Amino acid sequence: MGLELKPNLIKIVRKKRYNLREKEKTYRCDYETPSGGTWPNKQINFVFRLLSAIYTFFAFLVAICLIPWLFTMFIFVRICRIAFVSWLENKFQGLEFVQRTTVRTAVDTPRNQGIITVLLTVQGPCQLHFIKNRIQTDIIEREKNGRLVFPHLRTMLTSRWGNYAWIKGSEKQFRIDNQIVLASGNFKGRPVSDTNIQEYVSDIIAKLLPQELPPWQITVIPTQQDKTYLLIRLHHLYLSEDGLSLGELLLLRNDDYLLTPTGIDPWADGSVLAGVFKTPVVIPQVYEQLCECLANWWNELLSAYDPSDGNTFAILRQLTLKTYIIRCIIAYVSVIKEYMKDRNPRLREILKKEIGKRNLTRKILWRSIVNTFDIYSILHSMIALSWKVPIITVKMPVKIIRAVLDTPVYLYWLYLAHYVIKESVYLIKIFYTAPRVIFEEIFLPEHPRNVHELQTLSFCGRKVVNWSEPVPLETVKEIQRTTGATTSEVVMSAVSSSLRDYFISAGFVVPHTLMTTCHFTPRDDLFSRSGHVTSGMLCLQLPTETPCSDPIVCLKALQKSLYKARSTQAPLYLASVYQFDYGLFTTIFPTLFAKACLYLLSRRYTVTVTQIDSPIRSSNKTPRELLWGQRVDKIMYWRPPQANVGLSLTVIRYDNTIQLGVMSDAQLLPYQSVIANSFPNHIYKLSVAAGAPQTSNEGTNQ
C-alpha cells in the first residue's frame, strides 16, 4: 500500500510560507548593521564567536549530564508528594487535598493569594436576579453523569502543611447571596460614577475574600447612570484544577458563530510573542499521513492474524513461528491500549485476558515451531518461490512503468522531506541552545544600570487597581501605517514610557531597562467556555531611560529590545508553555525549592505585562453580551501579582479600543496611577510625532 499524493497539502505548504526565515524578515528593523570591518575587528569577532560556540556546547553538555539526575528527582519527588498527600488525607479526613502544584500554588500566601479579577461595564440597569439565577442553574447546579461539574464552587478552601484543601461538608453552608452581593451605589458620600469608580473598585479588591466562604465572589455595583459594574474575583484553583472558564462565570454569551476564519497568521501583528517560535507545519502534516498509513497497515495485520472477535480468516491460518510472533505483538499492543484506557488498570488481569483471546499457550508455541520447520512446509515454500521468480520477471516492465508514472508522488515527498529537514534543524537548534538561553535569562546577574527600587521593596499583599482611558484602535493603526511598527510595538512603547513616568513621579532612579515578563492571551480564548488557555512567556527588557520629548526614539528602542528578545528566546518561550500546560518545573522539583526559586526570579522580574487581543482570525467587532442580552461596553482583566512581583499590567483590546489596566501592591500608592494616566497620552504623542492623521479623541487630548 503506497502513500497518496495530496495536492491540498502543497497549497498549505506554500500558504504557510515554510521558509523559516520569512517571518524573521518581517521583524527585522533598519537598526541592524551588517557584519564586517577592519581586519582586527574580524579577528575579534571570530574569537568571540568561537568562545560563544564553546560556551553554548558546554552548557548543552552540562544539561545532558543533568537529565538522569532530573529524572531521578522527578520520580523521587513524585513518590514523596503522593505519600505526603496520602498522609495528609489520613490525618485530616475531613479535607480533600489538591493534588497538583502550580506556580501560583507554590507562591500563594494567606495575605497574597492568586485572585483573578475581571471588571465588566454593562449597559443598562442592575439585573441582580438574572445573575443569581444564571449562576445557580447554569454553573453551580450543572451536572454531568449525575455528578456536579464544579462541586468546589460550594466548598470553602483552607490550607494544611502548605497544601491547599477543600473542606468536605462545607457545601451545606453555601448560600448564593453570600457569593453574589449588591454593593452600595454611593462611595464616600458620593454616587458612583466614572470619577470615583476606580477608587471604589480598589477599595473592594484591597479587602481579602472571607475565609468562611468559597474563594469567589461577584460584586454588582449599581450607578445612577445607564450602566452597571460587575466585579468578579476568582481563586486561580478554579481555573487550573476544576477547569472552570472565565466565559462561564462572566455570563458572556458564546459568540463563536460570529468568528470568520481568514488565511492570515493570527499572531502576525497583534501579539507581543509573534515570531518568538515558528511553529512547524510540515512535520505535523507528514506525521499525520504516516500515522494514517500505519493505522491502515495495522488494521490489515489485525484482519490477517488476530483471531479475536471471531476472525475466521486468522483462525484458519496455519500456525507458524511468524504467526505466533505477530499474535504476541498484537497482544502486547492491546495490553498497552487497555491499560491506558482504564481508570483503575490491573495489569495482570488485562494481560491474562488478551493472551486468552489469542490462545497464546506453550502448546500453540510448540506447534508453531514444528509447523515452521516441517519438511513438507519447507518443500512447499521452495516450490512456491520457484514459481514466483518467472512471474516477477514478467511483471518487471509493468512495475517500471508504474514507477515512472508515480514520479510526481516521489517528487512531492522529496519536496516535503526538504522542509521536514529544515524544520527539524530549526527545532534541534532551539534544543541545543536552550540551556544557554535559559541560564542567561534566569541566573545571570543584572547589569547595575538595570537595578531599581521595585526590586528592594517589601510588598504587603493588598492590591489596588487603575485603568486608563480607552484609546481608539484606529489611532494605533494610523501609527502603524506611518511608522511601519506593529500594533504590539506601538502599545509596548507607550507602556515603557508610562513606567518611566512612574519612576520619575515616585522619585526613583530610572533604570536603563526594566526587566519584565510578557504574556499574550487571545481574548476569545480567555473568555470562551473551553476552560483551557495556553500562553507562553517572553522576558522583555523595556527601555525606560529614553528621552521624554522624542516618542520615535522610544519606539525604536522598544523595537530593538523586542526583536532581540524574539530572536533569542524561543527555548524560554517553549519552556514556559510546557510549564503552564504540564507544570514541568513544579513537578520535577520539590515545592519548597520551586517556591524559593520563584521568589528569587520574581525579585528580578518585578513587573509583568499581559496582552489580551482579538486575533486577526476573528473578524467579529461587535461587543459581547451577557446571556440575557445586556451589552458589555468594557472588559478589564488583571493577573494577580504575587511573590515579589509588584506591578501587573494588562493591555486589553476590546470594541475597537485599547486600554491599560494596572494592578499593583498597595505599597506603591499613590504613584501607581501615573502609569494608567500616562498611557493614552504617550500614544497620542507618538501619533503626533509620527505625523499620523489625528482622530477626534487625539484632538481633545493634546
C-alpha positions, 0 to 999 in steps of 0.5 A: 500500500503506497502513500497518496499524493495530496495536492491540498497539502502543497497549497498549505505548504506554500500558504504557510510560507515554510521558509523559516526565515520569512517571518524573521524578515518581517521583524527585522528593523533598519537598526541592524548593521551588517557584519564586517570591518577592519581586519582586527575587528574580524579577528575579534569577532571570530574569537568571540564567536568561537568562545560563544560556540564553546560556551553554548556546547558546554552548557548543552553538555552540562544539561545532558549530564543533568537529565538522569539526575532530573529524572531521578528527582522527578520520580523521587519527588513524585513518590514523596508528594503522593505519600505526603498527600496520602498522609495528609488525607489520613490525618485530616479526613475531613479535607480533600487535598489538591493534588497538583502544584502550580506556580501560583500554588507554590507562591500563594500566601494567606495575605497574597493569594492568586485572585483573578479579577475581571471588571465588566461595564454593562449597559443598562440597569442592575439585573441582580436576579438574572445573575443569581439565577444564571449562576445557580442553574447554569454553573453551580447546579450543572451536572454531568453523569449525575455528578456536579461539574464544579462541586468546589464552587460550594466548598470553602478552601483552607490550607494544611502543611502548605497544601491547599484543601477543600473542606468536605461538608462545607457545601451545606453552608453555601448560600448564593447571596453570600457569593453574589452581593449588591454593593452600595451605589454611593462611595464616600458620600458620593454616587458612583460614577466614572470619577470615583469608580476606580477608587471604589473598585480598589477599595473592594479588591484591597479587602481579602475574600472571607475565609468562611466562604468559597474563594469567589465572589461577584460584586454588582455595583449599581450607578445612577447612570445607564450602566452597571459594574460587575466585579468578579474575583476568582481563586486561580484553583478554579481555573487550573484544577476544576477547569472552570472558564472565565466565559462561564462565570462572566455570563458572556454569551458564546459568540463563536458563530460570529468568528470568520476564519481568514488565511492570515497568521493570527499572531502576525501583528497583534501579539507581543510573542509573534515570531518568538517560535515558528511553529512547524507545519510540515512535520505535523502534516507528514506525521499525520499521513504516516500515522494514517498509513500505519493505522491502515497497515495495522488494521490489515495485520489485525484482519490477517492474524488476530483471531479475536472477535471471531476472525475466521480468516486468522483462525484458519491460518496455519500456525507458524513461528511468524504467526505466533510472533505477530499474535504476541505483538498484537497482544502486547499492543492491546495490553498497552491500549487497555491499560491506558484506557482504564481508570483503575488498570490491573495489569495482570488481569488485562494481560491474562485476558488478551493472551486468552483471546489469542490462545497464546499457550506453550502448546500453540508455541510448540506447534508453531515451531514444528509447523515452521520447520516441517519438511513438507512446509519447507518443500512447499515454500521452495516450490512456491518461490520457484514459481514466483521468480518467472512471474516477477520477471514478467511483471518487471516492465509493468512495475517500471512503468508504474514507477515512472508514472508515480514520479510526481508522488516521489517528487512531492515527498522529496519536496516535503522531506526538504522542509521536514529537514529544515524544520527539524534543524530549526527545532534541534537548534532551539534544543541545543541552545536552550540551556544557554538561553535559559541560564542567561535569562534566569541566573545571570546577574543584572547589569547595575544600570538595570537595578531599581527600587521595585526590586528592594521593596517589601510588598504587603499583599493588598492590591489596588487597581487603575485603568486608563482611558480607552484609546481608539484602535484606529489611532494605533493603526494610523501609527502603524501605517506611518511608522511601519511598527506593529500594533504590539510595538506601538502599545509596548512603547507607550507602556515603557514610557508610562513606567518611566513616568512612574519612576520619575513621579515616585522619585526613583532612579530610572533604570536603563531597562526594566526587566519584565515578563510578557504574556499574550492571551487571545481574548476569545480564548480567555473568555470562551467556555473551553476552560483551557488557555495556553500562553507562553512567556517572553522576558522583555527588557523595556527601555525606560531611560529614553528621552521624554520629548522624542516618542520615535526614539522610544519606539525604536528602542522598544523595537530593538529590545523586542526583536532581540528578545524574539530572536533569542528566546524561543527555548524560554518561550517553549519552556514556559508553555510546557510549564503552564500546560504540564507544570514541568518545573513544579513537578520535577522539583520539590515545592519548597525549592520551586517556591524559593526559586520563584521568589528569587526570579520574581525579585528580578522580574518585578513587573509583568505585562499581559496582552489580551487581543482579538486575533486577526482570525476573528473578524467579529467587532461587535461587543459581547453580551451577557446571556440575557442580552445586556451589552458589555461596553468594557472588559478589564482583566488583571493577573494577580501579582504575587511573590515579589512581583509588584506591578501587573499590567494588562493591555486589553483590546476590546470594541475597537479600543485599547486600554491599560489596566494596572494592578499593583501592591498597595505599597506603591500608592499613590504613584501607581496611577501615573502609569494608567494616566500616562498611557493614552497620552504617550500614544497620542504623542507618538501619533503626533510625532509620527505625523499620523492623521489625528482622530477626534479623541487625539484632538481633545487630548493634546 
